[in-house]
């Protein structure tokens, strides 16, 4: 009986050592990701700077005063070259048009690089 209790206690202690560092590491990873997003959010771009990125191979857009680098998405865009209509400029109106499924509202955050200078 005593051996079973000792084995149980050791099992709990060892289990705690194994599980706790993983949770802490997971929390650190989440914090690192959050900090990376905060760093991106602190970048401010002027409208003139954004306007320089107006090509298929270098395409930035503005949506509601946020700046997105969508260069890697241009070729995948289901609407073809429509994404280039406002390359380097404000695309808010087109982005919120009826042609877009709701998933684009989640997808666009992957391309976020900063805010537009006010």
C-alpha positions as CSV (number, residue, x, y, z in Angstrom):
1,X,0.0,0.0,0.0
2,X,2.8,2.3,0.9
3,X,4.5,1.7,-2.4
4,X,1.3,2.6,-4.3
5,X,1.0,5.9,-2.4
6,X,4.7,6.8,-3.1
7,X,4.3,5.8,-6.8
8,X,1.2,8.0,-7.0
9,X,2.9,11.0,-5.4
10,X,6.0,10.6,-7.6
11,X,3.7,10.3,-10.6
12,X,1.9,13.6,-9.7
13,X,5.2,15.4,-9.1
14,X,6.8,14.2,-12.3
15,X,3.6,15.0,-14.2
16,X,3.6,18.5,-12.8
17,X,7.2,19.1,-14.0
18,X,6.3,17.8,-17.4
19,X,3.1,19.8,-17.9
20,X,3.9,23.1,-16.2
21,X,6.9,24.0,-18.4
22,X,4.9,23.2,-21.5
23,X,2.1,25.5,-20.4
24,X,4.5,28.3,-19.6
25,X,6.2,27.8,-23.0
26,X,2.8,28.0,-24.7
27,X,2.0,31.2,-22.8
28,X,5.4,32.7,-23.9
29,X,4.6,31.8,-27.5
30,X,1.2,33.4,-27.3
31,X,2.8,36.5,-25.7
32,X,5.5,36.6,-28.4
33,X,2.9,36.4,-31.1
34,X,0.9,39.1,-29.4
35,X,4.0,41.3,-29.1
36,X,4.8,40.8,-32.7
37,X,1.3,41.9,-33.7
38,X,1.7,45.0,-31.4
39,X,5.0,45.9,-33.1
40,X,3.4,45.7,-36.5
41,X,0.5,47.8,-35.3
42,X,2.9,50.6,-34.2
43,X,4.2,51.1,-37.8
44,X,2.7,54.2,-39.4
45,X,2.7,54.8,-43.1
46,X,2.0,58.0,-45.0
47,X,-0.4,58.0,-47.9
48,X,2.5,59.0,-50.2
49,X,4.5,56.0,-49.0
50,X,1.6,53.6,-49.6
51,X,1.1,55.1,-53.1
52,X,4.6,53.9,-54.1
53,X,3.4,50.3,-53.7
54,X,1.0,50.2,-56.7
55,X,2.1,47.3,-58.9
56,X,1.3,43.6,-59.2
57,X,4.7,42.8,-57.8
58,X,4.5,45.3,-54.9
59,X,0.9,45.9,-53.9
60,X,-0.3,47.7,-50.8
61,X,-3.8,48.8,-50.1
62,X,-5.5,50.9,-47.4
63,X,-8.7,49.6,-45.7
64,X,-10.3,51.8,-43.0
65,X,-7.0,53.6,-42.3
66,X,-5.0,50.3,-42.0
67,X,-2.3,49.4,-44.4
68,X,-2.0,45.9,-45.9
69,X,0.7,44.4,-48.1
70,X,-1.3,42.1,-50.4
71,X,1.5,41.4,-52.9
72,X,1.5,37.7,-52.2
73,X,-2.2,37.5,-52.7
74,X,-2.6,39.3,-56.0
75,X,-2.2,36.2,-58.1
76,X,-4.6,34.2,-55.9
77,X,-7.3,36.9,-55.8
78,X,-10.5,35.3,-57.1
79,X,-11.5,38.6,-58.7
80,X,-8.4,38.7,-60.9
81,X,-6.9,42.1,-61.4
82,X,-9.7,43.9,-59.6
83,X,-7.4,44.0,-56.5
84,X,-5.0,46.2,-58.5
85,X,-7.7,48.8,-59.2
86,X,-6.8,50.6,-56.0
87,X,-3.2,49.4,-55.5
88,X,-1.3,51.9,-53.5
89,X,-4.6,53.6,-52.6
90,X,-7.7,53.3,-50.5
91,X,-9.6,50.0,-51.2
92,X,-12.2,50.3,-48.4
93,X,-15.2,50.7,-50.6
94,X,-14.2,47.7,-52.9
95,X,-13.3,45.6,-50.0
96,X,-16.7,45.9,-48.3
97,X,-18.5,45.3,-51.6
98,X,-21.1,42.5,-51.9
99,X,-18.7,40.3,-53.9
100,X,-16.6,39.4,-50.8
101,X,-17.5,36.4,-48.6
102,X,-17.2,37.0,-44.9
103,X,-14.0,35.0,-44.6
104,X,-12.1,37.9,-46.3
105,X,-12.5,39.9,-43.1
106,X,-10.5,37.3,-41.2
107,X,-8.0,36.7,-44.1
108,X,-7.1,40.4,-44.5
109,X,-5.5,40.5,-41.0
110,X,-2.7,38.2,-42.3
111,X,-1.6,41.0,-44.6
112,X,-1.7,43.8,-42.1
113,X,1.5,45.8,-41.8
114,X,0.5,49.0,-40.0
115,X,-1.7,52.1,-39.9
116,X,-2.2,55.1,-42.1
117,X,-0.8,58.4,-40.9
118,X,-3.7,60.7,-39.8
